Amino acid sequence: MLVNVAEAFAREIGNSEAVNIPYDFNVLVTKGELGVILLGGVLYTLQEKAVKFGVVNESSNPTFPEVGAASRYVRTLPLNERQDIGSKLQNARDNGNWIAFSEDFYNIDMIVGDPPEEVTSTTMPQEKATLAGWERQYVGSTVDELWRHILRCFDAATRPDKYVNICPIIQSSGTGKSRAVDQLSTTHFVLPFCLRLRGSSGFPPGDHQIREFLTREVETKSETLKLVDVFLASLFTVALNELKDLYDPDDIDYTDLARDFRLRMTDGQTMKQTNKFRKDFYDKVVNMADKNLRKASAPASNSQEGSITEGLANTSSKLVVDDVFNEERNEDSIAVTASEVSKRELDESTRVDASLTRQSSLASSEISKERLGSSKVNDTPVRPSTTRKLSYNALVRLEDFLKSFTVEPPSSPTIKAKGRKAGKNAEERFHPLVIIAFDEAAALTTFKKYEKPAFVPLRQELRALNERSLFSLFLSTTGQISAFASPSGLPDGSFRLKNGELDLNIPFTSVGFDLFAKRREDGSERSNNDLLTIFEVTSEWFMAHLGRALWASRLGDCENSVRDEIVGFAAAKLMNMDNFDNRKAHDFTRDQRFACLAQRLPFEFNSTSYLSRDEQKSQVENHMRICLKVDPVYESMVTLSASEPLLSEAAFGIMQNSNYNVEDALLNVLEGFSVHKGDRGEFLALLILIQARDAAVRSCEENNKAMWENMRILRNPEGQKLEWKRAISVSSFIGHLFNGLHKDIIDGIEKDFKGANIHFNHFIKGHEHKLTNRKYLMRMLARGAGLLCANNQELIDAALPFVINDVIRRKYIGQIVSQVKNDPKYGWKPKWELFDRMNQYRLKMIGQDDRPLPTIRIFFALASTKPNIEARRKVVECDNGSSYIAYDIWCAGLSSDFIKPIAKEKQNVWEALLDASYPWRDLYRINGEIGMQEQLQELTPCAATPPPFWENFYPLESDTDSDEEDED
């Protein structure tokens, strides 16, 4: 958005001369700096154009607020960089190419600023719902788990192999990361930053001045370290000054201080901006940091030596710039132990100890040896240079003030005193007194024009504070986990991280799920003994209270429009769009198609693949996929599309879009994504079952097509909801699944399954064989989930629960089970003995004392070259004396003649899907070149049945025997 606005302004300016330079920019003019004059002219012209483009109101004084910000920024630039900007502006004026200038000037967002977001009748209720959800009572134990994780990490920092006291919080959007940290700040002192980009939507609002300062362009490593050190020192100093003005340790304790400070930082914030207290607080931090950064960057002189840390310390100590500060050093050399510093008085910092230089030189020597391949590693922590102690000393003073308040030690079985240093220092480090939280931290991982991403020096500086009572959190939806954790993710100076001698903390991913599942629509809580009905569990309200907290948190005291649009809201989130209008034909991206399909089919990534890692990162960051864990070496992650019926229902709606082709989407997944394809073609069978369900739902007379065209619930003139019917009869489901069944079978199913309803909009992948038992399937039915059985499950591959009667009780739960094979030996002729082994008691689907219900057993022989469908009705006699009715259906091949979801025009796509379901064939696929594939197959004799595996060795006899054993 910003780039477009910048280009629009530049296009309006054209080649006109810059005139009417505001006074504010006259002070920037120094010898030969024509560029600065032009900059003033451009900004002033943009200021006038802002009225035309609606960025500012003409009735107000049309002053562009970023003019002052740019002025202050340009003053901080080195002379050569200011001249560089001037040269580019001169070229823009001479050549009339202002668009090129706007694209090249990397701080254009500081100049142009934010265009106002469009406010419509629909955005206001949605924003109100977001703010109301944030203020609702916190539910769940995530914050407790987070605090325990912090304590474990903080305790481990005393080990010599622990690198730095930080922890990433990595999870997809809407899972409660920000809210958990906000809740943590009600009991612990937290300095929160939100680094959300300008113009981006979301909550909490961004602290733009902080992001712009930390991501400022600098040219050398020493300058980046200096910038971060001064920033942290300013942050701790401003915090100390504010706390001293606000709180007295004789009046409140530490927890009260934390709670009140949190309220001051968040009260009155909106979707667009933070409150005045927070803005002023961080303005003071940035202004102090700017002032001292300029002084630290200026040439050293007697007049500056005493003022380099103006505002950072209440001490008469005089700090000088140490030559060591300007060295390009390995970040391992900046570690400092608290005991080394605490032994000296603060006024010792007025001089530069000669031994400091010698120590740093020794450290650099060791590093040089390490770079040359020496096996010896320098593990001796080195004192930071005198200037680099700014943040350390400022943090010590802030800690000392917080210690004057009564602090209750945390109670955690994971934190033990054993192995701690004796004395006062052990008590001080019992838990962190100060927590810094960087929300939307992905902004810190963007590569700069001259230097590394801001996260690298920030992490480096935080390591120098390792033994203080400080802990830092980095929150992000980004899948770029390596940027926060792995040494291979970003250019990094720490060799001991790369060779495994130092460890990083494991990212926190343990957000809560199903936290509001027991909440009824009237606000009451449902007890464990309360019974659910099939109609209740298929409502939008119930589905929205399963899964991540985002959905339920919006449905408190909200307007009807928010409730009616909750599925559309979920669809927009799943597609990573501001809104999703299903009436339009969308041009879906590859990742969007996968995200939609993966919310209904349980795809698992091959986590060892580099391609898989990138694909997973994108899905976590942009498409609501859950990050289950990150492996100990931070090189891969385990992700899944968790069971969230609302998201799956949104995916169903998206699939109804005219431009979404389900079969092509699955083919793209099997051929283009690094996922487990299954061993038997089970994903093809699952897709067939899903499509039959969707067709049955669409066919219900009660359902209005306009509901899904608008992605919202409709209401009658009286304002009552027109409920979308999602529970379908078993007979309707089978009728939309198969063609060609004998009328006796169809009539029998309708009679024997009278009153039986089925409800599923997605499948989950099971880990245990016992999940096919009805007590577990009953609970899956309540969240609209079918089961893809665990690996090596005996005789069945998928199970769908149904309920007879409306009330969901264990004794009313039955199963439709399926077995899937893509082996040609299973042909058109049924193997009825396979069904006989699918006994409900034998497979422990029900207990020995349970009364069995009718069942449907399906065998998909996908690889049969001859399509066929046959069915039988059988009374199964059991060893315990009971019996039940079973309908056995043998479905051979992939033909539209017998499988209703397969359209005739898509027959070739289904054949390609069957071919893609054989994982081994991927080994020989080379961009569709058949000749190359056959040559590769010759390299693995006897590995499969096609002729190339045999021809050069022992050619197969040409015969007419079919691979399908049962075909005549």
N, C-alpha and C positions, 0 to 999 in steps of 0.2 A: 504493500500500500504506500509506504513512504517513498519508494523509488518512483512509483507512478506520479505521485504528487510532485516530487522533485523534478521529474522530466516535464511535467505540465507547466510548472513555473518557468523552467529554463526555456521551454518552447515559446512561452509568452514574452520572455525577455528579448529573445531573438538576438539581434546584433546591436541593440541600442546602447548608447553610452551610459555609464553609471554616473548618476548625478545625485545632488541633494544628500551628500554624505552626512550622516548623523554625527554629532559631536563626539559621541562615545567612541568612534573609531579614529578620530584625530589623534588621540593619545597613543594609538598603535603605530603611528607613522614614525619610522626611523630612517636612517640613511638608505636610500635606494629601494625602499620597500613599496614599490608601486602596487604590488599584489595585495597588500593589506588595504590600500585605498579602494581597489577594485572589489575586494571582499565586502567592504562597507557598502559600496554602491549596490552590489548584487543583493545583499541582505535587505537594504532599504527598499529596493525594487520588489523583492519578494514580500516585504512587509505590505506594500501597496496592493500587490496581487492577492494577498491573503484575504482581503475584503471581497474581491471578485470571486474567489473560489470558496468563500464561505467558511474559511478557517477562523476568522475573527469577525465580529459584528461591526458594521460600519458605524453604528451609533456610538460605539465605544471608541476610546482613543486608539487608533489602529497601530499599536506598538507590538511588534513581534517579540514575544518573550525570549525566543532563542537568540536574538541579537546580542543581548547582554551575556548569555552563556557562551556564545561563540567568541565574543570579545575577551572574556576571561580566559577562555581556552587558548586563544591565539597568543595571549601574553605568556603562557607557560611554555610555548614551543621554542626550541632552539632556533637561532637565527637562520641556519641553513634550511630548516624545514619551513620556516615562514617564507623564505625566499622561494622555496619549491612551490608552495601554494600560490605565491604571487606570479610565478612563471606560468603556471597552469591557467590562472585567471587571465593573464595577458594573452595567452594563446586563444583562450575562449573568446576574448573580445575581438582579437584580430581576425579569427577564422569564423566567428559566429557560431561556434559549436559549443553551446552551453550544456547540451545533453551529455556530451562526452565528459565535460567537467563534473557534472552532477554525479555521473557514475564513478568517476575516478576519485573524487574527494571522499575519503573513507569516513568522514564524520558528518556526512550530509544529514543524518537524522538529527544532529544537534542544531543544524541550521533551519531545516524545514519544519521540524516539530511534528506533532500528531494532528492529523485531521480528525474532527469529531466523529465518533461512531454514530451511525444512523440509528435514530431512536424511532421505533415503530410501535404499533399497538401490541405487537406480540413480544417484543424484547423486554418491555417493562415487567410484565408478570413473570417472565423467566428469570430476570435479574432479582426480582423480589424473592422468588422461590430459592435461588441460590443463597442469598443473604440470610433468609429465614432458616435454611438448612444448616448454615454455619453456626447459627445461634442456638440450635436445638441442643437439648441435653446430650452430653457425650455418652455413647454406649459402647461397651466392649472393653477388652483388656489389652488392646494394642499398645496404648501408652505405657502400661506396666511392662509389657514385653520389651518395648523399646528402651525403657530405663534400665531394665536388667541387662540388655545387650550393651548399652553404654557402659555400665559398670564392669561387665566382663572385659570389654575392650580397654577401658580405662585402667583396670587392674593389670591387664597384660602389658600395658605400656611400660611397666617397670622392668620388663625383660629386655635384655640387650638386643634381642633379635626383632623387637617390635619397632616398626618404622615411625609411625606418626599417629597422634591422637585424633583421628578423623574416622568417620564412617559414612559411606554413601547409603542413602535410602532409595532403593530402586524399585519402582512398581509402576504399573500403567495408570492411566488417568482415572480419577474418581474413586480410588481405593482408600482415601483417607490419610495420605502421607502428611499433607499440610495441617490437617485438623489434629492429627496425633501430636505433632510438634507444638501446635498452639495449646493443646491441652497440657502438654508437658510444661509449658511456660506458666501454668497456674500454680505450680509447686516448685519450679526451679528457674533461676534467673537466666533468661534466654534473650539474646540479641538477634532478632529475626530480620533477614533480608529476603525480598522476593525480586529475583533478577529477570522477571518477565520482560520480553522485548516490547518496545513501544508499538502500539497498534494491534498487539495480539490480545485475544480475548481470554478470560479466565479470572479466577479468584484464588488467592488474595491479589490485590492490585500490585503493580510493580513499584519498586524503589529505584527509579531510573537514574537518579544521581549516583547511587552506589554502583550500579552496573556500568555506567558510563565511565566512572573513575577507574574501576578495576580493569576494564577492558581497553583502557587508553593505550594508544600506540606509543611504544618506546623502541629504541634501536638496539640497546644492549641488555645483556643479562643483569649487569649490575644496576641498571636503571629500573628494571622490573622489580628486582629485590628491594631496592630503595623505595619504590612506589608502594609496595605491599607493606613494608615495615612501617613507613610513615602512616599509611592508612590504619593499620592495626593499632598503632600507638595513639592516633587521633581518636579512634573508636573507643578505646579503653579510657582515655582521658575525658572525653565528653560524657561517657557513661558515668564515670566517677563524679564529675561535677554535677550532673543532673541528680544522681542518687543522693549526694550530700545535701542538695537543695531541697529534696523532697522528703527524705526519710531520716528518722532518728532511731538508732538502735535501742534506745530506752523505751520506745513506744511500740515497736512492732518487731516480729522475728523475720527470719530470712524468707520463709514461705509467704508471709503477708507482703513483703517487699516484692517478691516475684509476681504474685497475683496482681497487685496494684499496678506494677510496671507493665505487665501484659495488657491490662485494661487500658492504660494510657496509650499504648502503641496500636491498639486495634479498635477502640471505641469510635464509632461513627465512620469507619471506612466503607467505601462503596466499591462497586465493580470498576469504577473509573479511576479512583484515586485513594490514597491513604489519608489519614486524618492530619490535622495541623500539627499536633504534638510530634508525630512520627516524622513528618516532612521537615519540620524545624530541627528535630534531633539529628537527622542525617545530613541536612544542609550544614549544620555546625561541624559535623565530622568531615565532610568534603571540603568545606572552606578552610578548616584548620589544616587538613592534609595538604591542600593546594598551597597554602601559605608556606608551610614548612618544607614542602617538596621543592618549591622555587628556591628557598634559601639553601637547602641541601644541594641543589644542582648548581648554584652559583659558584664562581671561583672563590676559594677559601681566602679570607682576609681577616685581619684582626678585629674588624668591626662586626664581622658575621659570626665569629667563633662562639660568641656568647649568646647568640640569638637563634641558632639553627633549630632549636627545639622550642621555639616560642609557643606557649600554650600547652606543651606536652608534659611539662614537669614543674611542680612547685618546688623548685630547688635552685640554688644559686650556682650549681655545678656548671662548668663550662665544657661543652662537648666539641671535639674537633673531628674532622673527617679523616678517618684512617685510610691509608693507602690500600690496606687489605680489602677495603670495601669495594674497590674498583676492579679487583681481580676477577677473571673468569674462573670460578672455582667449582669443584664438584660439590653437590648439595649435601653429601655426607659429611663435609667438613664444617658445617655450621652448627652441629648439635652442641648443646651446652647443658651441663648438669646444674641443677638448682643449688647444690652445695657449693659449687665453684663461685657462683655469683653472690650467694648469701654471706659468704665469708668476708666480703668486702663491703665497706660503707658506700653509699651512693656517691659521695663526693670523690671517690676514687676514680670515677669516670671522667674527671677533668683532665686526665692525662692518658696518653697512649703508652701502654706498657711495652717495652722493647721485646719482652718475652712473647707477647701476643703475636708480633710479626714473625718471630722465629718459629712459634708453634704452627702458625698458618703456613709458613714456608715448608716446614716439615710435612704437614698434611698434604700440601700440593705436590711435594716430592713423592709421597707414597702413592698419591693418585696417578702421578705420571708413570710410576712403576706398574701400577695396576693396568693402565691403558696399554702399556707395552707388553702385557701378558704375564706380569709377575703374579705368582700364586699368593703372595702375601697381601693381606688386606688390612688397611689401617682402621682399627676399631676405636681409637682414642678420641673421645669427643673433644672438640676444640671450642674455646670460648668465642662467642661472636665478636666481630669488630665493634669498636666503641659506638659507632653510629647505629649499627644493627641492633644495639641493646635498647633502642627507643621503645619498641613494642614490649620487650621483656620487662623493662622497669615500669612501664605504664600498667601492665597487667599485674605486677606485684602490688602496686598501690591500690588497684581496684580490688584485688583479692583481700588485702589487709582490711579494707573498709567492709567488705561483705562478711569477713570473719568476726567483725564486731557485733554482728547480729547472731541471735541464737539459731544454730543450725542443727536440725535433727539428722543424725546419720542414717543412711538407708539400711533397711533390713533386707538382706539378700543372701541366700545360702551359697551363691556362687562367689561371693566376695569374702575372702578370708585374710586374716592378718599375717598368716604364715609367710615368711620370706620377705616381709617388708622391713625397711630400715627402721631401727628403733628411734624413739624420740619424737619430737614435735612434727618433724617432716612427714612421718607416717600418718599422723592424724590429719594433717593438712591435705594429703592426697587421697583421703578415704573415698571421696567422690568429687566430681567436678562442681565447682561453684559457679562457673561461667560457661554457658553453652552458646556457640554461634551457629545459627542455622541459615544455610543458603538454599532457599527454595528456587525452583526453576534453574538449577545450577548448570544446566547444559550450556548456558550463555558463557560460562567460564571456559568451555572446551573448544571454542571457535578459534581457529588459527588466525594470528594477527599478520599484519603486513610485514613487520620486521622481526618479530620475536615469537616465542612459544605462546600457546594459549595461557590465559591468566591463571588457570588452575595450577599450573606447574610451579610458578614462584610462590603462589599462595600456600600450597601444600608444603613447600620448602621452608617458608617462614614459620608456618605452624609447627614444623618439627623442632625448631629452635625453642619452642615453648612447651616441649613434651612433658617436662616435669613440673609444670605449673598445674593449677586446678582449672584447666581449660579443655573443653572437648568441642569438636566441630562436626556438624551434620551437613551433608550435601544431598538435597532432595531433587529427584528428577524422574520424569517419565521416560527419559531417553533410554533407548536400548544400548547406547554407547557406554556400556558398563566399563570397558577398558579405559575410557577416559578418566574415570574416577578411581580405578583400582589397578588395572594391569600396567606394569612397566612397559609393555609393548604397545600400549594404546597411544601414548604421546611421547615425543622426544623427551628424554629424561636423563638427568645427569647422575643418577644413583646407580652405580655399578653393582652394589650389593643387593639392590632390589632385583636387578636383572638376573644375577646368578643365584638368587634364592636364599641369600644369607640374612636378608631382612624380610619381615612379613608385614602385610597389610591386613587391616581388619576386614572380616567378612561383611559384605553389604547386608543391610537389614531389608528383608522382603516380607516379613510376617505380618501383613495387614489382616484385619478381621474380615470375615465373610458371614453372610446370613445373620447379621447383627440385629436386624429388625424383623426376623421371620415370624415372631410370635405376636406381632402387633396387628390388632384388628382395625378395620376401617373406622370404627367408632372411637378409637383411641385406647381401648382396653387391651390387656395382654391375654393371649391364649395360653391356657395351661397345657401340660403334656398329655392330659387325659381328654382334652377336647377333641372331638371328631371333626374331620374336614369332609367336605363334599366335593364331588368332581366339578361342580359349577364354581365353587369358591376358589379352587386352586387354578382354574383357568382364567380368572379375572386379572385385569391389568394391575389392580392393587396388590394382589397376592404375589404375582410374578415380580413386581417392582420391589418387594421386600425380601427377595432372595438375591444373593450375590453381593456385589460391592455396595457400600453405603450410599453412593451417589444417588441411586434411584429413589430409595425410601426417604432420604433426607429432603427431597424436594416435595414430598407429598404430605406435608403436615397441613397447616392452615393455609392452603394455597388456593388460588383461583381455579375455577373449572377448566380454563384453557390449559393450565399446566398439567392437570390430570389427564385431560383428553389428548394431549400431545406427548405423553411420556414415551410412547413407543417410537414416535417420530424423533423425539429428542435422543433416544438410544440409537436409532438408525444413523443420525448425524454424527454421534460420537464414534460409532463403529466405522463409519466411512471417513472419519477425520475431516468433516465438513462443518461449516457454520450452521447450515440447515440442510435438510434433505427433502426435496419435493418429488414425490414418487410419480407425479403426473408428467414430469419431464423425462425425456430419454437421456440418460447419463452416459458419458464416456468413461466407463470404469477403468481404473488402472489395474495393473497386474496385482499389486498388493491389496487393493480394495476387493477384488474378486476373491482372493485367497481368504481375507479376513471374514468375509460374509460366509463362505463355505465352511471355513474352519470353526465358526461359531455353532455349526450344526453337526459337523463330522469331526471326530476326535483325532486330528492329525498330530503326529509327534515328529519333531524335527530330529534329524541325525546330528546330535549335539557335537560330534567330533569334527564336523565339516566346517571349514572356514566360510563357505557359502551359506551354510545353515546359520552360522553365528550372525552374519549380517542380516539375513532374512528375519531371524528372531528379533533382533534389535529393532528393526523397522516395525514389526508387528506390536511389540511392547510399547514402543514410543507413540505410534500413530493409530493403532487399531485395537486397543483395549485388551490385548493378550496378557495373561497373567505370568509374571516371572516367579517361578517357584523357588529357585535357588540359583546361586552362582557357585561354580566349583572352586575349591580351595586355591587354585593358582590363577583364578580370575580370567581364564582364557575362554570359558564357555558358560552357557547358562541353560537351565532347564525351564522351559515355558510350556504353557498349555492354554487352550481356550476353556476356561472353567465353566461349570454348569451354571449359567445365568439365563433363566427362561425368558426374561425380558429382552436381552440381547439376541437370543435365538429367535424370538418372535419378530424382532426388528429385522433380522437377517431374512426371515421368511418374507416379510414385506418387501425388502430390497429385491429379492429374487423374482418378485412379480413385475419388476420394471421391464419394459419392453427391450432394453438393451442388455439385460443380464441373461446370459446363456449358461445354464447350469452345467450341461454336459461339457461344453468347451472349458468352463472354469475348472471342472475336475480334471480334465485332460491336461490343462495347463499346470495344475498342481502336481499331478503324477509325473509329468515329463519335465517340468521346469523348476520345481522346488525340491530342496534336499530334505524330504520327509520319508518316514517309513511307509511303504506302500501296502503293507500287509503281505501275507504269504499266500492267500487263497482267493484274492479278488474281493475281499469283504467290503471294501469301500464302494465298489460298484453296487453290491446288494444293499448297503445302507442308503445309498443315494436313491435307489429304486423305492425303498420303503418310505423315505422322506418325501419323495415326489408323490407317492400314492396318498400319503397323509395330507399333503398340501392340496391335492385335487379334491379330496373328500371334504376338507374344510371349506374350500371355495364353493363347493356344490350345495352347501347347507342353505336351505331356503331363508333362514333367519339372517344370513350374512349379507350385508350391503356392500357392493363392490366399492362404493365411494369411500368406505372407511380406509381401505388400503391405497386407494388412489391419492387420498389426502394425508395418509399416515396419521390419522387422528380418529378418535371416537366421535361418532355423531350423537346428537341429542334431538329428542322430539320437541314440538313447540312448548311443552310444559317444562323443558329443561332436563328431562330424565334421559339417562344414558341408554343408547341402543347397543346392548352388549353384543360383542363379537363372539359367536359360538365356536369354541375350539375343541370341545369333547365330541368325538364322532363315534358312531356305533361300529362294532367290530365287523358287522356285515357290510357296512358302507366302505370301510377300509379295504376289506378283501375284494369288494366289487371294483374299487379303483386301482387295485394292485394287479389283478389278473384278467385276461381274456380267455375264453375257451373252456371255462369250467362247466361241467355238466349241470343241468338245471337241478338235479337232485341234490348235488353238493351245495349249490347256492341256497336252495330252499332249506336244506338241513342246517347250514350255518346260521341262517336267519332265525330259525326256530330254536336251535340249541344255545345260541348266544343272545337270546332275547334279553334286552335290558343291559347288555354288556357294552361299556364305553371305554374307548382308548384315548389317551392324551399323551402326545410327545411331539416336541418340535426340535429336538436335538438328541444326539447320542453322547454318552460318556464312555471312557475307556476304563474297564475294571482292572484291579490289580489282583483280586483273589477269586478263586473258583466259586466260593460259597455265595457270591453276590447274586446268583440266580435264584436263591431262596426267596420265597414270596414276602418274607418280612422286610427284606431289603428292596425288592421290586416295588412294594407298596409305597415306600418313601421316594423312590425314583418317579413313580407315577405322580406324586404330589408336586414334583418340580418339573414335570413334563419331559422326563429324560428316558430314553431307551438305553439299553446296555450293549456295548461291544465287549464281549467276554474277554477274560484274561487270556494271555498267551497260553497255548497248549491246553485250553479248556477241552474237556472230553465231549465230543459229539455235537456240541452246539457252539455257534459263533456269535449269535446275537439273541437278545430276549426283549420282548415288548410286553409290559404289564397292562392288563385291563382290569376293570372293576365291574362286578355285577351289582346293580343297585347304585344309588347315588352316593351313599356314604362310603368313604374309604376306610375299610377295615381289613385286617389281614385275611380273615376267612372268606372275604369276597374277592380276593385278588387271584387272577389267573394269568397265564403266560402264552404268548405267541413266540415260538422259538424258531430259529433258522440255522441251518448249516450251509456253508458256502464252499465250493470247490471250483478252482480254475484248471483242474487236471483233466485232460481229454479222456481219461479212462472212465470218468463218470459221464455217460452218454445219455441218449434219449430215453433208454429203457429204465424204469424205476428200479431201485434196489430197496425194496420194501423192508428188508431186514435192518437197514440203517435206522429206519423210524422206530422199529420195535425196541431198539436199544435206548431210545430217548424216553425212558420211563421217568415220570415225575418223582417217584420215590427213590429209584436207583440213583438218580442224579441229585438227590437231596434238594429238589426244588420246593418240596413240602416235607413237613415232618411226618413220622409214621402214624401219628394220631390225627393228622389234619385230614379234612374231607377234601378230596380232589375235585377240581372243577374241569369243565371241558377245556380242551387245548387245541391249538393249531400248530402243526409242525411242518416247516417248509424246507425243502432241499433245493438249493440253486446249483445246478450243474452248468456253470457258465460257459465252459469250453466245448460243450457238445456242438458238433458241426450240424447236427440235425435238430431243429427246434421241436419242442414237444411240451405238453403239459398233461399230467394225469393226477387224479386225486381219488382218495378213498375215505370212507367213514368207518372207523373201527372202534369197538368197545374193548378197552384195555383192562384185562383182569390182573389184579395185583396180588402179591404174596400175602398181604395182610388181610385179604378177603374183600377189599374195596375194589371199585372199578370206576372208570371214567371214559368219556367219549373223546376220541382224538380224530381230527381231520388232517390227513397227511397229503401234502401237495408236492409233487415232483415237477420242477420247472427246469427244462433243459434248453440251453442256448440263450441268446440275447436277441429276441425277435419281438417286433411290435405285434405279431399275431397272438402272442400269449402274455406279454408284459405290457400293461397299459401305459405306464410312464414313458415307454420307448416309442418315440414318433418315427414313422417310416422314413421321413427325410433325415433323421438323425442316426439311421442304422449304421452308417460308416463310422460315425463318431464313437458309438458304443463298441464297435469292433476295435477301434484304436484304443479305447479305454481298457478293453480286455488285454490287448497286447502290452499296454503300459503297466498292467497289474503284475507282470512278472519281473521282479526286481533284477534278476540276473541278466535280463536282456539289455539293461542300461549299460552294462560293461562293453557292449559291442556297438552302441549307437554313436555314429560319427556324422552329425549333421545330416542324417537321412541318406547317406551314401551307401547303397546296398553293397556294392563291390567291396568297399572298405570294411563293412561289417562282416562279410563272409571271410575276408582275409584274416580278420582278428579272430573269428571263430576257429579257423584252422590252427591257431596258436594254442588252443585248449582242447585237444582231442578227447572224445568220449564224454564231454561235459554236458551235452544235451542231445536231443534227438534229430535236429535239422541236419541235412546232408553235409554241410561244410565241416562239421565236427568229426566226420568219418571218411570223407572221400579220399583224402591223401594217405589214409592209413589202411583201412579195410572197408571198402565201399559196402554200404548196405544193399542187400539183395532187393531188387525191385519186386515188390509183391503187392497184393491187394488187401493185405490185412489192415484193418483199421486200428488206430490207436484207441478207439473207444471199445473197450472190452465187450460191452453188452450189445453192440450194434450188429444186426444180422445183415 
